Amino acid sequence: MKSVLTGLRAWTVQRVSAAYLLFFLLFALAWVAVHHPMSEAQWRAWVTSGGMREATMLFFAALLAHMWVGLRDVVLDYVKPLLVRTAVLGVLALGLAALGSWTALILIRA
């Protein structure tokens, strides 16, 4: 069975997600430098306005994909016993899925 995120695909996910993370962070820093939000209400209004909610959700999706590829590669390189590797990757996948679900719930409710 061939893995979906190996070689060029994993490299592409890593690079595309890194580019989006950089773009989003630079945009957010520029916005904060210009608008100086001071209260939680101002932050909430910004994050839930226009397409910012979707851009933030995409940011966290890119972050989770980036984390999965990087951590998966570390596990594949350093955890040699197959059962342990499978267990570690399963726990990692569940943890990242839980983080993604939690983030989505927070952004949807905001």
DSSP file (Angstrom, degrees, kcal/mol; ACC not computed):
  #  RESIDUE AA STRUCTURE BP1 BP2  ACC     N-H-->O    O-->H-N    N-H-->O    O-->H-N    TCO  KAPPA ALPHA  PHI   PSI    X-CA   Y-CA   Z-CA
    1    1 A M              0   0    0      0, 0.0     2,-0.4     0, 0.0     0, 0.0   0.000 360.0 360.0 360.0 127.3    0.0    0.0    0.0
    2    2 A K        -     0   0    0      1,-0.1     2,-0.1     2,-0.0     4,-0.0  -0.686 360.0-121.8 -89.4 134.3    1.5    3.3   -1.1
    3    3 A S        -     0   0    0     -2,-0.4     3,-0.4     1,-0.1    -1,-0.1  -0.446  11.0-139.5 -72.9 145.6    1.4    6.3    1.3
    4    4 A V  S    S+     0   0    0      1,-0.2     2,-0.8    -2,-0.1    -1,-0.1   0.872  94.1  48.6 -74.7 -38.6   -0.4    9.4    0.2
    5    5 A L  S    S+     0   0    0      4,-0.1     2,-0.3     5,-0.1    -1,-0.2  -0.539  82.0 120.7-107.6  67.5    2.1   11.9    1.6
    6    6 A T    >   -     0   0    0     -2,-0.8     3,-1.4    -3,-0.4     4,-0.5  -0.889  69.4 -20.2-122.2 157.5    5.5   10.7    0.5
    7    7 A G  T 3> S+     0   0    0     -2,-0.3     4,-2.3     1,-0.3     5,-0.2  -0.215 130.7   8.3  56.6-123.5    8.2   12.3   -1.6
    8    8 A L  H 3> S+     0   0    0      1,-0.2     4,-2.7     2,-0.2    -1,-0.3   0.850 129.9  54.5 -64.2 -37.3    7.0   15.1   -3.8
    9    9 A R  H <> S+     0   0    0     -3,-1.4     4,-2.6     2,-0.2    -1,-0.2   0.938 110.9  44.7 -64.0 -45.7    3.5   15.3   -2.3
   10   10 A A  H  > S+     0   0    0     -4,-0.5     4,-2.5     1,-0.2    -2,-0.2   0.913 113.9  50.6 -63.4 -41.8    4.8   15.7    1.2
   11   11 A W  H  X S+     0   0    0     -4,-2.3     4,-2.4     2,-0.2    -2,-0.2   0.913 111.3  48.7 -60.9 -43.1    7.3   18.2    0.0
   12   12 A T  H  X S+     0   0    0     -4,-2.7     4,-3.0     2,-0.2     5,-0.3   0.919 111.0  49.0 -65.1 -45.0    4.6   20.2   -1.8
   13   13 A V  H  X S+     0   0    0     -4,-2.6     4,-2.3     1,-0.2     5,-0.3   0.923 112.5  49.7 -59.2 -44.1    2.3   20.2    1.3
   14   14 A Q  H  X S+     0   0    0     -4,-2.5     4,-1.9    -5,-0.2    -2,-0.2   0.921 115.8  41.4 -61.5 -45.7    5.2   21.4    3.5
   15   15 A R  H  X S+     0   0    0     -4,-2.4     4,-2.2     2,-0.2    -2,-0.2   0.908 116.2  46.9 -73.4 -42.4    6.1   24.2    1.1
   16   16 A V  H  X S+     0   0    0     -4,-3.0     4,-2.2     2,-0.2     5,-0.2   0.922 114.9  47.0 -66.4 -43.4    2.6   25.4    0.2
   17   17 A S  H  X S+     0   0    0     -4,-2.3     4,-2.7    -5,-0.3    -1,-0.2   0.905 111.8  51.2 -65.5 -39.5    1.5   25.3    3.9
   18   18 A A  H  X S+     0   0    0     -4,-1.9     4,-2.3    -5,-0.3    -1,-0.2   0.901 109.6  50.5 -63.3 -40.2    4.7   27.2    4.9
   19   19 A A  H  X S+     0   0    0     -4,-2.2     4,-2.5     2,-0.2    -2,-0.2   0.920 112.6  45.8 -64.6 -43.1    4.1   29.9    2.3
   20   20 A Y  H  X S+     0   0    0     -4,-2.2     4,-3.0     2,-0.2     5,-0.2   0.921 111.4  52.3 -66.7 -42.0    0.5   30.4    3.4
   21   21 A L  H  X S+     0   0    0     -4,-2.7     4,-2.5     1,-0.2    -2,-0.2   0.922 112.2  46.2 -58.4 -44.2    1.5   30.5    7.1
   22   22 A L  H  X S+     0   0    0     -4,-2.3     4,-2.5     2,-0.2     5,-0.2   0.940 113.4  48.4 -63.9 -47.6    4.1   33.2    6.3
   23   23 A F  H  X S+     0   0    0     -4,-2.5     4,-2.4     1,-0.2    -2,-0.2   0.930 113.8  46.7 -58.2 -47.7    1.7   35.2    4.2
   24   24 A F  H  X S+     0   0    0     -4,-3.0     4,-2.9     1,-0.2    -1,-0.2   0.921 112.7  48.8 -63.3 -45.3   -1.0   35.1    6.9
   25   25 A L  H  X S+     0   0    0     -4,-2.5     4,-2.6    -5,-0.2    -1,-0.2   0.899 112.0  48.5 -64.3 -40.4    1.4   36.0    9.7
   26   26 A L  H  X S+     0   0    0     -4,-2.5     4,-2.3     2,-0.2    -1,-0.2   0.913 113.1  48.3 -64.6 -41.3    2.8   38.9    7.8
   27   27 A F  H  X S+     0   0    0     -4,-2.4     4,-2.5    -5,-0.2    -2,-0.2   0.931 112.8  47.9 -62.4 -45.9   -0.7   40.1    7.0
   28   28 A A  H  X S+     0   0    0     -4,-2.9     4,-2.5     1,-0.2    -2,-0.2   0.909 112.2  48.9 -63.7 -42.4   -1.8   39.8   10.6
   29   29 A L  H  X S+     0   0    0     -4,-2.6     4,-2.3     2,-0.2    -1,-0.2   0.906 112.0  49.0 -63.7 -41.3    1.3   41.6   11.9
   30   30 A A  H  X S+     0   0    0     -4,-2.3     4,-1.7     2,-0.2    -2,-0.2   0.915 111.6  49.6 -64.2 -42.0    0.8   44.4    9.4
   31   31 A W  H  X S+     0   0    0     -4,-2.5     4,-3.0     1,-0.2     5,-0.3   0.921 111.7  47.9 -63.3 -44.1   -2.9   44.7   10.4
   32   32 A V  H  X S+     0   0    0     -4,-2.5     4,-2.2     1,-0.2    -1,-0.2   0.896 109.4  53.8 -64.0 -39.6   -2.0   44.8   14.1
   33   33 A A  H  < S+     0   0    0     -4,-2.3    -1,-0.2    -5,-0.2    -2,-0.2   0.849 117.1  37.7 -63.2 -33.5    0.6   47.5   13.4
   34   34 A V  H  < S+     0   0    0     -4,-1.7    -2,-0.2    -5,-0.1    -1,-0.2   0.900 127.1  31.0 -84.1 -43.8   -1.9   49.7   11.7
   35   35 A H  H  < S-     0   0    0     -4,-3.0    -3,-0.2    -5,-0.2    -2,-0.2   0.673  81.3-152.7 -96.9 -18.9   -5.1   49.1   13.7
   36   36 A H     <  -     0   0    0     -4,-2.2     2,-0.2    -5,-0.3    -4,-0.1   0.920  12.6-155.3  47.8  62.1   -3.7   48.5   17.3
   37   37 A P        +     0   0    0      0, 0.0    -1,-0.2     0, 0.0    -2,-0.0  -0.509  18.3 176.2 -68.1 131.9   -6.5   46.3   18.6
   38   38 A M        +     0   0    0     -2,-0.2     2,-0.3     0, 0.0    -2,-0.1   0.673  52.7  54.8-110.7 -23.9   -6.5   46.6   22.4
   39   39 A S  S  > S-     0   0    0      1,-0.1     4,-1.8     0, 0.0     5,-0.1  -0.730  78.7-118.8-115.4 162.8   -9.5   44.6   23.6
   40   40 A E  H  > S+     0   0    0     -2,-0.3     4,-2.7     1,-0.2     5,-0.2   0.850 115.2  58.1 -63.8 -34.9  -10.8   41.1   23.2
   41   41 A A  H  > S+     0   0    0      2,-0.2     4,-2.4     1,-0.2    -1,-0.2   0.879 104.8  50.2 -63.8 -38.7  -13.9   42.5   21.5
   42   42 A Q  H  > S+     0   0    0      2,-0.2     4,-2.0     1,-0.2    -1,-0.2   0.908 111.8  47.9 -66.6 -41.4  -11.8   44.2   18.8
   43   43 A W  H  X S+     0   0    0     -4,-1.8     4,-2.9     2,-0.2     5,-0.2   0.939 112.3  49.1 -62.1 -46.7   -9.9   41.0   18.2
   44   44 A R  H  X S+     0   0    0     -4,-2.7     4,-2.1     1,-0.2    -2,-0.2   0.907 110.1  51.2 -61.0 -43.1  -13.1   39.0   17.9
   45   45 A A  H  < S+     0   0    0     -4,-2.4     4,-0.4     1,-0.2    -1,-0.2   0.894 113.1  45.9 -61.7 -40.2  -14.7   41.6   15.5
   46   46 A W  H >< S+     0   0    0     -4,-2.0     3,-1.1     1,-0.2    -2,-0.2   0.941 113.0  47.9 -68.0 -47.4  -11.6   41.4   13.3
   47   47 A V  H 3< S+     0   0    0     -4,-2.9     9,-0.2     1,-0.3    -2,-0.2   0.830 116.5  43.8 -65.9 -31.5  -11.4   37.6   13.3
   48   48 A T  T 3< S+     0   0    0     -4,-2.1    -1,-0.3    -5,-0.2     2,-0.2   0.414  94.1 104.9 -93.8   2.8  -15.1   37.2   12.5
   49   49 A S  S X> S-     0   0    0     -3,-1.1     3,-2.2    -4,-0.4     4,-0.6  -0.556  87.7 -41.2 -87.5 148.7  -15.3   39.9    9.8
   50   50 A G  T 34 S-     0   0    0      1,-0.3     3,-0.4    -2,-0.2     4,-0.3   0.014 120.6 -21.2  44.4-131.1  -15.5   39.3    6.1
   51   51 A G  T 3> S+     0   0    0      1,-0.2     4,-2.6     2,-0.1    -1,-0.3   0.336 112.5  98.3 -90.8   6.4  -13.2   36.6    4.9
   52   52 A M  H <> S+     0   0    0     -3,-2.2     4,-2.5     1,-0.2     5,-0.2   0.871  79.1  54.7 -65.3 -36.0  -11.0   36.7    7.9
   53   53 A R  H  X S+     0   0    0     -4,-0.6     4,-2.4    -3,-0.4    -1,-0.2   0.938 111.9  44.2 -61.0 -45.6  -12.7   33.8    9.6
   54   54 A E  H  > S+     0   0    0     -4,-0.3     4,-2.6     2,-0.2    -2,-0.2   0.896 112.8  51.5 -66.1 -40.0  -12.1   31.6    6.6
   55   55 A A  H  X S+     0   0    0     -4,-2.6     4,-1.9     2,-0.2    -1,-0.2   0.878 111.3  48.3 -64.0 -36.9   -8.5   32.8    6.2
   56   56 A T  H  X S+     0   0    0     -4,-2.5     4,-2.2    -9,-0.2    -2,-0.2   0.897 110.8  50.0 -69.9 -40.6   -8.0   32.0    9.9
   57   57 A M  H  X S+     0   0    0     -4,-2.4     4,-2.2     1,-0.2    -2,-0.2   0.911 111.5  48.9 -62.6 -41.3   -9.5   28.6    9.5
   58   58 A L  H  X S+     0   0    0     -4,-2.6     4,-2.7     2,-0.2    -2,-0.2   0.867 107.4  56.6 -65.2 -36.3   -7.3   28.0    6.5
   59   59 A F  H  X S+     0   0    0     -4,-1.9     4,-2.5     1,-0.2    -2,-0.2   0.942 110.0  43.7 -58.3 -48.2   -4.3   29.2    8.5
   60   60 A F  H  X S+     0   0    0     -4,-2.2     4,-2.4     2,-0.2    -2,-0.2   0.850 112.2  52.6 -70.6 -32.5   -5.0   26.5   11.2
   61   61 A A  H  X S+     0   0    0     -4,-2.2     4,-2.4     2,-0.2    -1,-0.2   0.922 112.1  46.2 -64.6 -43.1   -5.6   23.8    8.5
   62   62 A A  H  X S+     0   0    0     -4,-2.7     4,-2.6     2,-0.2    -2,-0.2   0.894 111.9  51.8 -64.7 -39.9   -2.3   24.7    6.9
   63   63 A L  H  X S+     0   0    0     -4,-2.5     4,-2.6    -5,-0.2    -2,-0.2   0.922 111.3  46.3 -62.6 -44.4   -0.6   24.7   10.3
   64   64 A L  H  X S+     0   0    0     -4,-2.4     4,-2.6     2,-0.2    -2,-0.2   0.897 113.4  48.7 -66.8 -40.4   -2.0   21.2   11.1
   65   65 A A  H  X S+     0   0    0     -4,-2.4     4,-2.3     2,-0.2     5,-0.2   0.915 112.6  48.9 -64.1 -42.2   -1.0   19.8    7.7
   66   66 A H  H  X S+     0   0    0     -4,-2.6     4,-2.2     1,-0.2     5,-0.2   0.916 112.6  47.7 -62.4 -44.1    2.5   21.3    8.1
   67   67 A M  H  X S+     0   0    0     -4,-2.6     4,-2.9    -5,-0.2     5,-0.4   0.909 110.2  52.7 -63.6 -42.4    2.8   19.8   11.6
   68   68 A W  H  X S+     0   0    0     -4,-2.6     4,-2.6     1,-0.2     5,-0.2   0.943 111.4  44.7 -61.0 -48.9    1.5   16.4   10.4
   69   69 A V  H  X S+     0   0    0     -4,-2.3     4,-2.1     2,-0.2    -1,-0.2   0.931 117.6  44.6 -63.4 -45.1    4.1   16.1    7.6
   70   70 A G  H  X S+     0   0    0     -4,-2.2     4,-1.8    -5,-0.2    -2,-0.2   0.942 118.2  41.4 -65.8 -48.1    7.0   17.3    9.7
   71   71 A L  H  X S+     0   0    0     -4,-2.9     4,-2.6    -5,-0.2    -1,-0.2   0.869 112.8  55.1 -69.0 -36.1    6.2   15.2   12.8
   72   72 A R  H  X S+     0   0    0     -4,-2.6     4,-2.9    -5,-0.4    -1,-0.2   0.915 107.5  50.3 -61.8 -42.4    5.3   12.2   10.6
   73   73 A D  H  X S+     0   0    0     -4,-2.1     4,-1.9    -5,-0.2    -1,-0.2   0.894 110.3  49.8 -63.8 -39.3    8.7   12.4    9.0
   74   74 A V  H  X S+     0   0    0     -4,-1.8     4,-2.3     2,-0.2     5,-0.3   0.932 112.6  47.0 -63.5 -45.3   10.5   12.5   12.4
   75   75 A V  H  X S+     0   0    0     -4,-2.6     4,-2.7     1,-0.2    -2,-0.2   0.932 112.3  49.6 -62.4 -45.8    8.5    9.5   13.6
   76   76 A L  H  < S+     0   0    0     -4,-2.9    -1,-0.2     1,-0.2    -2,-0.2   0.846 114.9  45.5 -62.8 -33.1    9.3    7.6   10.4
   77   77 A D  H  < S+     0   0    0     -4,-1.9    -1,-0.2    -5,-0.2    -2,-0.2   0.860 126.5  24.4 -76.7 -36.4   13.0    8.4   10.7
   78   78 A Y  H  < S+     0   0    0     -4,-2.3     2,-0.8    -5,-0.2    -2,-0.2   0.632 104.8  72.4-113.0 -15.7   13.4    7.7   14.4
   79   79 A V     <  +     0   0    0     -4,-2.7    -1,-0.1    -5,-0.3     6,-0.0  -0.878  54.5 171.3-104.6 106.1   10.8    5.2   15.6
   80   80 A K        +     0   0    0     -2,-0.8    -1,-0.2    -3,-0.1     2,-0.2   0.887  45.8  88.8 -89.3 -41.6   11.8    1.8   14.0
   81   81 A P  S  > S-     0   0    0      0, 0.0     4,-2.9     0, 0.0     5,-0.2  -0.415  72.5-139.4 -63.5 129.2    9.5   -0.9   15.6
   82   82 A L  H  > S+     0   0    0      1,-0.2     4,-2.6     2,-0.2     5,-0.2   0.872  97.9  48.9 -59.4 -43.3    6.4   -1.0   13.3
   83   83 A L  H  > S+     0   0    0      2,-0.2     4,-2.3     1,-0.2    -1,-0.2   0.913 114.4  45.2 -65.5 -42.2    3.9   -1.4   16.1
   84   84 A V  H  > S+     0   0    0      2,-0.2     4,-2.9     1,-0.2     5,-0.2   0.920 113.5  50.5 -66.7 -43.3    5.3    1.5   18.1
   85   85 A R  H  X S+     0   0    0     -4,-2.9     4,-2.6     1,-0.2    -2,-0.2   0.920 111.3  48.2 -60.2 -44.8    5.5    3.6   15.0
   86   86 A T  H  X S+     0   0    0     -4,-2.6     4,-2.2    -5,-0.2    -1,-0.2   0.908 113.0  48.1 -63.0 -42.3    1.9    2.9   14.1
   87   87 A A  H  X S+     0   0    0     -4,-2.3     4,-2.6     2,-0.2     5,-0.2   0.924 112.4  48.1 -64.8 -44.5    0.8    3.7   17.6
   88   88 A V  H  X S+     0   0    0     -4,-2.9     4,-2.6     1,-0.2    -2,-0.2   0.920 112.9  48.0 -63.5 -43.8    2.7    6.9   17.7
   89   89 A L  H  X S+     0   0    0     -4,-2.6     4,-2.6    -5,-0.2    -1,-0.2   0.876 111.8  51.1 -65.1 -36.4    1.4    8.0   14.3
   90   90 A G  H  X S+     0   0    0     -4,-2.2     4,-2.5     2,-0.2    -2,-0.2   0.930 112.0  45.3 -64.8 -45.8   -2.2    7.1   15.4
   91   91 A V  H  X S+     0   0    0     -4,-2.6     4,-2.6     2,-0.2    -2,-0.2   0.904 113.8  50.7 -64.1 -41.0   -1.9    9.1   18.6
   92   92 A L  H  X S+     0   0    0     -4,-2.6     4,-2.5    -5,-0.2     5,-0.2   0.923 111.0  48.0 -61.7 -45.3   -0.4   12.0   16.6
   93   93 A A  H  X S+     0   0    0     -4,-2.6     4,-2.4     2,-0.2    -2,-0.2   0.914 113.2  47.8 -63.4 -43.1   -3.2   11.9   14.0
   94   94 A L  H  X S+     0   0    0     -4,-2.5     4,-2.4     2,-0.2    -2,-0.2   0.910 112.0  50.1 -64.2 -41.8   -5.9   11.8   16.8
   95   95 A G  H  X S+     0   0    0     -4,-2.6     4,-2.3     2,-0.2    -2,-0.2   0.917 112.8  45.2 -63.1 -44.2   -4.2   14.7   18.6
   96   96 A L  H  X S+     0   0    0     -4,-2.5     4,-2.4     2,-0.2    -1,-0.2   0.876 112.6  51.6 -68.6 -36.6   -4.0   16.9   15.5
   97   97 A A  H  X S+     0   0    0     -4,-2.4     4,-2.5    -5,-0.2    -2,-0.2   0.902 110.1  49.6 -64.9 -39.9   -7.6   16.0   14.5
   98   98 A A  H  X S+     0   0    0     -4,-2.4     4,-2.5     2,-0.2    -2,-0.2   0.920 111.2  48.8 -64.6 -43.4   -8.7   17.0   18.0
   99   99 A L  H  X S+     0   0    0     -4,-2.3     4,-2.4     1,-0.2    -2,-0.2   0.908 112.2  49.1 -61.7 -42.0   -6.8   20.3   17.8
  100  100 A G  H  X S+     0   0    0     -4,-2.4     4,-2.4     2,-0.2    -2,-0.2   0.903 112.2  47.6 -64.4 -41.8   -8.3   21.0   14.4
  101  101 A S  H  X S+     0   0    0     -4,-2.5     4,-2.4     2,-0.2    -2,-0.2   0.913 112.4  49.4 -64.8 -43.3  -11.9   20.2   15.6
  102  102 A W  H  X S+     0   0    0     -4,-2.5     4,-2.2     2,-0.2    -2,-0.2   0.917 112.0  48.3 -62.6 -44.6  -11.4   22.4   18.7
  103  103 A T  H  X S+     0   0    0     -4,-2.4     4,-2.5     2,-0.2     5,-0.2   0.915 110.9  50.5 -63.1 -43.6  -10.1   25.3   16.6
  104  104 A A  H  X S+     0   0    0     -4,-2.4     4,-2.5     1,-0.2     5,-0.2   0.911 110.0  50.5 -61.9 -42.3  -13.0   24.9   14.1
  105  105 A L  H  X S+     0   0    0     -4,-2.4     4,-2.3     1,-0.2    -1,-0.2   0.915 110.7  49.1 -61.7 -42.5  -15.5   25.0   16.9
  106  106 A I  H  X S+     0   0    0     -4,-2.2     4,-1.4     1,-0.2    -2,-0.2   0.930 114.5  44.3 -63.1 -44.9  -14.0   28.1   18.4
  107  107 A L  H  < S+     0   0    0     -4,-2.5    -1,-0.2     1,-0.2    -2,-0.2   0.842 114.0  49.6 -71.9 -32.5  -14.0   29.9   15.1
  108  108 A I  H  < S+     0   0    0     -4,-2.5    -1,-0.2    -5,-0.2    -2,-0.2   0.896 113.3  46.2 -71.3 -39.6  -17.5   28.9   14.1
  109  109 A R  H  <        0   0    0     -4,-2.3    -2,-0.2     1,-0.2    -1,-0.2   0.753 360.0 360.0 -73.7 -24.0  -18.9   29.9   17.5
  110  110 A A     <        0   0    0     -4,-1.4    -1,-0.2    -5,-0.2    -2,-0.1   0.512 360.0 360.0 -64.4 360.0  -17.1   33.3   17.5
